[in-house]
């Protein structure tokens, strides 16, 4: 299908009820890079390798397959929605158009909590790699990080990410592209090298629990390692958060989402397998005697300077990942505020005049992430449990969109964007919801470590419950949905109008594109007259 001009993209956005203010300077490659970096197989593998191996041994790698397949189903559902509604704000806008403003408010509040926590946890997971890059020596290549060092390095990463984000979409696209290149070298390049030249174990090790079964029952241990996959395979939704900055988003954004999941999972599998098979001290890692195994494995295989080069690549990836998460959260808040649905909407709903960036949304997000850094500084053992709460919140938000899409199908919705699953839409939607419920149950299951306090064992559920109750109370008391006159709940009628006029068009793809946009404009005028 031919590329669509910026003008026609702007006209289509106007037909959806919004004025074009962002620069459409993000290519398919850059959009893919943003989602890929948010997913970041390099970041997630180095962060979760030790956790996965100590919990369930080498078979924990199979969670990447399980979660990758489930999240691909979710990405396909998201692709149908964003193709019809390519609007900044992603999940918020999709839920609003599929259901209503109240539902969208609560969903977005939950998802925003997930992303704010993700910014902080990504920066903290990257702290040890930054420390080893600049401080590690031949005599002591792996430097243990203190809570103060972790908090300081993470704070610097947040600050640098904010400065770069404030320079505009073009800088975000360039950094995302550079980060993607670094990811591919650091994940695929290193993974292939380790598998070919440094393999010390046979592939059968991936079927060896290596003593992690509890009282002969391996199921509990394996389920406990779910974060290996769940923490890795998310972030593809970030492609949709910046839909107003992408030319021809109805075609490009769904493609970027799907590629993010497929390429990201493939890279993560290659990297995870490479580290496991090349580890000279695998038994010690599984036994929990090696806190940070990746630098140890690299020093033993590619040497001191090779490790330094990898750590530099890792630093680039961590920073780009933080930047992408900051951009995603700020666009969500901006879209929220633009509809007068967010506290302080008059401030957060503005873009800077020169760079067209949501300045105060970016700052607000990172102030909250900074406060979380302080919390982990005082309670350093809470990092992984907070990450679990983060993922539970994210999965709940995802499945609220998937459920809203299924409800809309029951109401008669047939996706009318440039990406559609056709008759497979029902099957994929139901399967995606089933997978999401399964993942939420796994994430909500308390830790099997009885030495932890009751609160620590249930921290994910407690944290998400606080977020949900807080958002619900604000919704009931402040009633933000009553302050907004933005379109909502129009997925069925909007798709019907688009499809009706499209059916009368010729088979020419370019003409069909123009007809879809014209019918969308008619539908918007109809909605405006009703309000």
N, C-alpha and C positions, 0 to 999 in steps of 0.2 A: 504494500500500500504506500502511496506517495507521502512524503513528508508534508506536514501541515504548517502553514506559516504562523509566525508569532501573532499576526493579526487575527487569524481565524481561531487560534487558541484563546486569545483575549475575548473574542466575541462569544465563544462557547462558555467561558468562565462567567461572562456577564449574564448569559442566559441562565446560569445556575444561581445568580443572585449576588455576584461579587465582582469588584473592579480589579483589573490586573495592576498590581503594584510591584510584585517581585520581578526580577530580571529572569527571563527564560534562557539561561546560559548553561544549563546542566545537561550534558549529552547522556545517551544511554550508558556509555562507559562510566561516566561520573556518577550517574544514578545507581548503577550496579555497584560501583566502588563504595558509595555511601552505605548501602545495605550490607555489603560484604564486610566492611570495616566494623559496622555495628555488630554483626554476627561474629566477625573476627576469629577464625579458627586458630590463628597463632596465639592470640590472647587467651582464648578459652582452653586450649590444650595445655599451655604452660601453666595456667592457673589451676586446672582441674586434674592434671595427671596424677599427682601425689594423692589427692583425695580419692580418685577413682580406684587406684591400685591398692591403697591401704584398706579400702572398704570392701571391694569385691575382686581384687586381683585383675589380671589381664582380661578376663571375659567382660569387664566393664566397658570395653570398646564397643560391644554390641548395642549399647544404648544410643550410639551415634546413628546406627541403622534404624532403630525403632523410632527415635525422635525425628530423624530426618524424613522418614516416610510420612509420619503423622503431620509434621509441619508443612510438608509439600502440599498436602490436602488443604490445609488452612490457607496457604499462599494462593492456591487456585481459586478458593472462594473470595479472598481479598482482591484478586485480580479482576474478577467479574464486577465487583463493587466499584473499585477505583476507576475502571474503564468507563463506567457510567457517571461517576462523580469524582473527577480528578481535581480535588480541592485541597489546599493546604490544611493540615490538621488531621489528616488520615482517619484514624479510628473514631474520633469525635464526629467528624462530618459524616462518615459512613453510617454510624449508629443514628445520627439525627435524621438522615434522609430515609433510612430503613424503618425507623420507629418514631421517636419524637425527641424533643429537647431534654426532657427529664431523664429518660433512659441514657441519652448521650452524655448528660452531665455526670451521672454516677459512674458510668463506664470510664470516662476520660479522667475523672478524679483518681480512680484506681490505677489506671495506666500511667498517669503522670507520676504517681508515687513510685511505680516500678522504675521509670526512666531516671528519676532523680536519684534513687538509690543506685541504679546501674552506673551512673556517672562516677559516683564516689567509689563503688567497689572496683570498677575497672581501673581507676587511677591507683587504688591501693594495691591491687594485684600486680600492677606494673612497677611498684616501688622497688621491689627486690632486684628487678632487672636493671633499673636505672642505677641502683647502688652498685651492683656488680660491674656495670660498664665503667663507671668512673672511679670506683674505690678498689675493686678487686686487683690483686697482684698475683704473680706467678706462685709465690709462697702461699698465698691465701686467695685463690681465685673465687671462692664462694664466700661472700660477706654476709653474716647474719644481720638482719635489719631489726632495729628497735622500734617500738611503737611511735616514738618521736620522729625517727627518720622516715618511717612510712607515711606519717601524716604530713610531714614537711614536703616530701617529694610529690605526694598526691596533690597537695595544695598548689604547688608550682605548676603541675600538669593542668590543673583546672584553670589556673590564671592564664597560661599560655593559650589554652584552647579558647578561652573567652576572647582574648585579643585577636586571634586569627579569625574567629567567627564574626567579629564585628567589622571585618574588612569586606564582607560581602559574599555573594553566591559564587563569584568566579574563584575567589581564594578557596572557598569550601570545596569546589569542584577539583581544583588543582591539588589540594592536600589529599583529598579522597583518592585521586588518581595515583599520587605518589605512595600513599599508604597501601593501596591495592597492589602496586608493584612490589613493595616491600613484603607484604603478606605472601604473595605468590613465591617469592624467593625464599623467605623464611620458613614457609610451610611445605610447599611442594619441593623446592630445591633441596632443602636440608633433609626432608623426609625420604626422598629418593636416594640421596647420598648414603644415609644411614642404612637403608634397606639393602642397597647393593654392596657397599664396601665395608660396613661396620656391623653386620648382623651377627649376633652371638647366640641367638636362640632360634629354635625351629618355630614354624607357624602354629604348631600344636600347643604352644604355650597359652594361646588365647582360649583354650578349653580347659585350662588348669587353674583352679581356684586358689592354689598355693596357700592353703590353710586359712582362708578367710571365712569359710563356712562356720556358722555358730551352732555348736552342738550337732554337727552333721547336717544342718539345714542351711543350704546355700541360698534359698529364695530370699530370705530376709536381707542377706548381705547384698545380693544383686539388686534388689529394689532400692536399697540404701545408696547405691551408686548411680541412681537415676540422674543426678545433677550433671554427670559427665556429659550426657546428651542434652538434657534440658537447658543447661546454662549455655551450651554451645549454639543451639539451633534456634535463634530468635534474632530479631533485628531487621529482617527483610521488610517489615512494615514501614521502616524508615524511608524506603523508596517512595512510599505514598505520602509521607508527611510533607515532602517538598514537591508535590505534584504541580504546583503553580510556578515552579522554577524549571520545569522540563518541557521542551517542545514536544508536541504530539503525545501528551501524557497518557491518553486512553490506550495507546498501543505500546508505548515504551515502558511505562511503569509496571504493568503486569509482567512483561518480559523480564525486567530487572529483578522483580521479586522472585520469580521462579528460578532464574539463573543464580541468584544469591543462595538459595537453599541447596540447589544441586551442586554448584561449584564449592560452596562452603563446606558441605558435608563430605564431599569427596576429598577435599584438602585436609579436613580434620582427621578423617580416617587414615590417610597416608601419613600424616604427622604423628598421630598417636601410636600407630603401628611401628613407625620408625624408631621412636624413643623406647618403646617397650622391647623391641627385638635387639636394639643396640645397647641396652643398659647392662654394664658389666656387673652391677650389684643389684640386680632385679629383686632377689629375695630380701635384701635389706630394705629396699624401697617399699615392698609390699608389707614388710614387718613394721613399717613406720619409723625406721631408724634414720631415714634421710628426709629431712623436712622439705628441701627444695631440690628435687632430683634433676631438673632439666640442665642447670649449669654444670652439675657433676657429670652427666652423660655427655654433654658437649665437650667439656674439658678432656674427657677420656677418649673422645673419638676424633674431634676436629682440632684439638689443641687450644692453647691459650689465645692466640690471635684470631683463630677461627671463631672461637667463642665470643671474643670482643666484637667481631663483625656481626655475628648473629644478634648480640645484645643491642647493637646500634639499630639493626633492622627491627628488633622487637620494640625498642623505644619509639621508633617511627610509627609502628602499628598501634601501640597503646595510645599514643597521642592522637593519632587520626581517629581511633575508635572513640576516645573521649569527645573529640570534636564533633563527630557524627551524632553521638548521643545528645550533646548539648544542642545541636541544630534541630534534632527531632523534637526534643522537649520544648524548645523555644517556639517552634512553629505550631505545636499543639496549643500552647498558652496563647499565642497570637490569634489563632483561629477561634479559640474559646472567647477571648476578649473582644475580637472583632464583632462577634455576635452578641456582645454585652452580657455574656454568661459567666464571666470570671470576676472574682474580687479585684478591684482596681482596674476595671476594663478600660477606662479612659487613658491609663498609662501603658498597660501591657498591649493594647490594641493598636499601637503606633509603630511605624517603620521610620528609620532615619532617612532624611531627604536625599543624601548623596549615595550611600551604600545600599539602601533598601533592606536593612536588617532590623529585626525586632530587638532593639537595644535592651529595653528594660525587661523583656521576657528572658533574654539570655542571662542578664545579671541576676534576676530573681531566682532562676533555676539553680544557678551555681552558688548562691548564698545558702540555699537549703542543702545542697550537696556538701558544701563546706562545713555546715553544722554537723552533718553525719560523720565527717572525718574526725571531728572532735569527739564524737561519741565513741567511735572505734578506738581512738587514742586512749581513752580511759577504760574501755572494755575490749581489748584487742582480740580476745577469744570469740567475739561475736561476729567476726567478718563472714565466715561461711554460713552461719545461721541467718544473717541479714540477707545474704545472697539468695538463700532459699525463700525467704519472705518476698524478696524482689521478684523472683520467678513465679511464685504463686499469684502475686498481684497481676503480673503480666499475662499469665495464662488465663486468669479469670476475665480480664479485659478482652483478650483475643476471643474467648468462647462466647462472650456477650455479643460480639459482632457476628460470629458464626451463627449463634442462635437467632439473632435479629434477621439475618439473611434467610434462615430456614423459615421463620415466621412469615417473612415477606413473600416467600415462595408459596406458602399456604394461602396467602391473601391474593395471589395471582401474579406475583412479580416474575417476569422473565427478563433477565439482564439484557439490556439493549446497547451496551457499549461496544467498542471495537474488539473486546476480548470476551468470549463466552464459551462455556462448557457444553452448551446445547442440552441434549437429553441426559447427559451425564451430570448435570448440575445438581440434581436431587441426590444422587448417589454419593457424590463427592462431599456435598454439604452435610449429609447425615453422618458419613464416615469421619469427617473432620470434627464434628461435634462429639462423636463417640470417643475419638482419640483424645480430644481436649479434656473431657470429663475424666478419663482415665489418668491423664497427666496431672490434673488438679488433685485427684485423690492421692496419687503418689507423693506429690509435693506437700500435701497437708498431713500425711502420715507422720506421727511423732518419731523422733529419733529412738532407736532401740537401745541407746546407751543409757542404762539405768543409773549411771553415776551422775548424770546431769540433773539439774533441778527440774521440777515440773514445768516452770516457765521456759527454760531453755529447750526442753523437748518439744514444746508446742509453740515455739517462738514465731514460726511462719504463720500459723493460724491466728495467733494473738495479734501479730503486727498487721496482717491484712484486715482482721476484724476491726481494729482501731481505725484504719483508713476508711473502710466502708461505712462504719457508724458516723464518723466525722463528716464524710461527704453527704450521707443521707440527712443528717441533722441540718447541714447548711442548705440542702435542697428544700427541706420542709420549712425551715424558718425564713430564709432569705428569698426563696422562690425565684431563683435567677432565670428560669425559663419564661416567666411572665414579663421579664424586661426585654426579651428578644423577639423580633418579628422576622427573623431569618427563616427561610423555607424549611419545612420539616415534614417527615412522613409522606413524601411524595414519590417514593421509589416506584410504586405500581403505576400510577397515572403518568409519571414522567416517561417511564419505559414504554408504555402503551402509545403515547403520543409520538415518541421517536420512531417506534416500530411501524406505526400506521403510515407515516409519511415516507419512511424508508421503503415500504412495500410498493409504493407507487412510483418510486424512482427507477431509473434504468439500472442495468447491471454494472455500469461503470463505477469503479471504486471511488474515484475522486468525486463524482456526482453524489454518491451515497454519503460520503463524508459531509458534503455541504448540506444535504437534506437533513441529516441527523442534527447538525448544528442549528439549522433553521427551525426544525420542529422543537428543539430544546428551547429556543428563544420564544416561540409561541407559547410553550408550556409555562415558561417563567412569567410571561405577561398575564396568563390566566391565573396563576397563583397570586400575583400582585393585585389583580383586580378583586380577588376573593378577600384579601386582607385589608 
